[in-house]
Amino acid sequence: MHIHTQAEAPRPPRATAQYGPESGSRWFGLWDGYFAISYLVTVMLLFTSDEDQVHRAFAIGALTLIVPWYAGLGRRPMILRTKSRRNTVFSAGLFLLFASSSTLDLGGSFALFAVVPMLMMSLPMPSAIALVVLANLWPVIVVWLRGGQFDPHILSVLPISLLGIALSVLLGLWITRVVQQSADRAALIDELRLSREREARLSHQAGISAERERLAREIHDTLAQSLTSIISLVQAAESEVVANPERARSRLGLAGRVAQDSLAEARNFVSALTPPALRESSLVQAVRRQAELLKEETGLTVRCTARGEEQPLPMAVSVVLLRSAQEAFANVRKHARDARRVEVLVAYAPAAVRLVVRDDGRGFDADAVAAAADGPDTGRDGEGRQGGGSDGGGRNGFGLRGMRARVEEIGGMAEVSSSPGAGTVIEVTVPLAPVAQGPADE
């Protein structure tokens, strides 16, 4: 029976954008400039009017009070597009100051160009239109009240006022629309910025997780396995130091060589360089050296063969296959206790390269392994061992699971075949097409 695994990329969590309170404030500088120009033009008209100097001075004073009234009470609600009691107070005060200036000097009615848009931006549309109509009719009412009786000439001015009302409403609607579009655009920019920050944060977290996974695999495939071999050799040497001193010295010497190789692996692992076993040799030579080390440690009959025309491999492929061989050998050391023979094959094909490690140990129940592989992780190698096969407890631990993850990162496939009493076969096939340059490169 075969066990297949396929990597599944996690889906990033969906987030909801939040807008900052000042997201729409950048565009409001244009409106501030328009307001300032309207104020200055109206003041200049008042200075050149024929009204009494006292009335003119009070009209300019009332018009000037609109500036701090707008800056202190009306500007922020316009930016935030909020509708509250504060807006009603601001609109009422704005209309009173405009009416006072226009009553004292009709030249102040030119301020309608600034007053009407502010009313439209501060109030709901029905209330704003009603107040805008009243503001446009106010100069006509002032002329009527000053005359003391109805002047028929007012009727000739009324169409102009009505036209002014229509233009004021249209101008206010247009400015309100522009303000809304600008605020929506600013909110969209804020949302895009937050999305990019969130994406960068998630990418950073994913990078950290991938690096932790890589470090765990490297430690398991190099240092942990080497330390296991050293401990086994030292224990064997202790048991033979009296009965067979030469054999004990041989095992201690082998433990020293393993320790030196582990030290080199650790240094290059920290520097993220090419593994020493692949630096000056081919994949077949590196696998053969690992097979010889397995033979010396365990006394098993280990045969390593190559098939096909050997060819240079991408470093990512070589690293994955070498680590896979090391993992298979580590499982043989720990779990295939009844094994007598291990066959290792490296087969080259035009489009793929294949690594097969076969032992004649007791094997294990592959159905149980497949079910456990779909369930939660039960721990490291050596826990929950079943059947004494070469997969053993590593079926749910980091060993074979990490090997499969490495292989799948470069588009390959890992298969584990076993049954009780029939040994175990670990087969890794990697395509030679352009592969993903991921953590396996290191």
C-alpha angles and dihedrals in degrees: 000000000000129000115210127187130190125194117238119201114227117243115239115241117259113244133197119231120236124199126223118240092244097043093119100041098095096073093048093080089078091056091048089055092049091049092050092050092049091050094049094047091049091049091051090052090051091051090054096044124111095233124119112283092239092052090045092050092050090046091053089046093052090047092049092052087064089070098063090035089058095041095047103036113013110036100069096049088050091053094046093041091228124158114209144130088279090065091053092051091048093049093048092050091045092053093047093051091048092047091049093050093046092047092053093043126006089215086076089070088080086077087078087091088068101028097055096056091046091053090048092050095045105045137049111269099258093048092043093052092048092051092044091054090050092049092051092048093047096086089052090050090050092053090048093049094047092054092054092222138044111285115205088216088069088071089062090054095045096078089054089052091049090050088050089052091052093046091046093052092047091047091048092049091048093049091046089052092049090048091051093048091048091049091048091049091050090049090050091051090051091049091050091048092050090047091053091048090048091048091049090049093049091046090051091050091047089051091051091050092048091049091049089050090050092049091049092050093047093049091048095045096045120015100029094048093044092050089050090053092047092051091049092049093047092049091049090049091051091054092051102038092101103031098039113014094172092054090047092052090049091053092047090050090051089049089053092052090049089050091051091049090049091051090052090047091051094050093048091042091057090047091046091232132145113292110262091237090063100037098089103010142056127258092258092053092048092049091046091054090051090049091051089051090052090050093051093047099045106023090231123145103255121184121186119191136173125214129194130017110319112233137177111274131205110265091242090058094046093050093049094049093046092049089047090053091049091051092049091049091048090055090049090053094049106035115014093079096151093048120118102175136037123193120200122190130184108189123188122205130172093256104024146020123222133203120196125183115185128181131180096223127131093279124207143246105283093190091062090046092052091051092047092048089060092050133067122303112271098195143269129332114298097039122109093009115189130191097348092260125152091264094050117147090346090079090084097025132079097277109077092019090057090045091054091048091053092049094047091050090068096039098262134127132234123203130188117196122185145138132179111284095006102085127235135281124198113192126184122187121187125182118232094218116110105301132206112271099225136136090308088074088070 
